[in-house]
């Protein structure tokens, strides 16, 4: 279980200029695990990771704690990129 404070999720859908094929994107912003306190940085960095367009529906409440499952996929240039594969709201009773 990897719990993160998720702050924001956005998705977009638009036709590709060259092919006309629909492009669908979804991104999640969440707070990193550890605070930074050094000469040039302080605080909790906000990280952004892509996810599948359909995963948008999993975020019923924000900001909130979610159990995020990550996987590595190649980006458009073949470089490894961290993606969110699953997200489950942590019950805050």
QUIRANOR-V996448 format. One record per pair of residues at least 12 apart in sequence whose ideal C-beta (glycine too) atoms are under 8 Angstrom apart, sorted by the first residue. I is the first residue (numbers start at 1). J is the second residue. D is the distance in whole Angstrom. If there is no record, write none. Layout:
# QUIRANOR-V996448
i/j/d
I/J/D
I/J/D
This chain:
# QUIRANOR-V996448
i/j/d
1/67/5
2/67/6
2/68/5
2/69/7
2/70/7
3/65/5
3/66/7
3/67/6
3/68/8
3/90/6
4/30/4
4/31/6
4/33/8
4/65/7
4/66/6
4/68/5
5/30/6
5/31/4
5/63/6
5/64/7
5/65/6
6/28/6
6/29/7
6/30/5
6/59/7
6/62/6
6/63/6
6/64/6
6/65/7
6/66/5
6/68/8
6/87/7
7/29/5
7/30/6
7/31/7
7/46/7
7/62/7
7/63/5
8/28/7
8/29/4
8/62/6
8/63/8
9/26/7
9/27/7
9/28/5
9/29/7
9/56/6
9/59/5
9/62/7
10/26/7
10/27/6
11/24/7
11/25/6
11/26/4
11/27/8
11/53/6
11/56/5
12/24/8
12/25/5
13/25/8
13/53/7
24/53/4
25/50/7
25/53/7
26/50/7
26/51/5
26/52/6
26/53/5
26/54/8
26/55/6
26/56/5
27/48/6
27/49/7
27/50/5
27/51/7
28/48/7
28/49/5
28/50/8
28/51/6
28/55/8
28/59/8
28/68/8
28/84/5
28/87/7
29/46/5
29/47/7
29/48/5
30/46/7
30/47/6
30/49/7
30/66/8
30/68/7
31/44/5
31/45/8
31/46/6
31/47/8
32/44/6
32/45/5
32/46/7
32/47/5
49/70/7
49/82/5
49/83/6
49/84/5
50/81/7
50/83/5
50/84/7
51/83/6
51/84/4
51/85/7
51/87/7
52/83/8
52/85/8
55/84/7
55/86/8
55/87/6
58/86/8
58/87/4
58/88/7
58/89/8
59/87/6
59/89/8
60/89/6
61/89/6
64/89/6
64/90/7
64/92/7
65/89/8
65/90/4
65/92/7
66/87/5
66/88/6
66/89/6
66/90/6
67/86/8
67/87/7
67/88/5
67/90/6
68/84/5
68/86/7
68/87/5
69/84/7
69/85/5
69/86/4
69/87/8
70/82/5
70/83/7
70/84/6
70/85/6
71/83/6
71/85/5
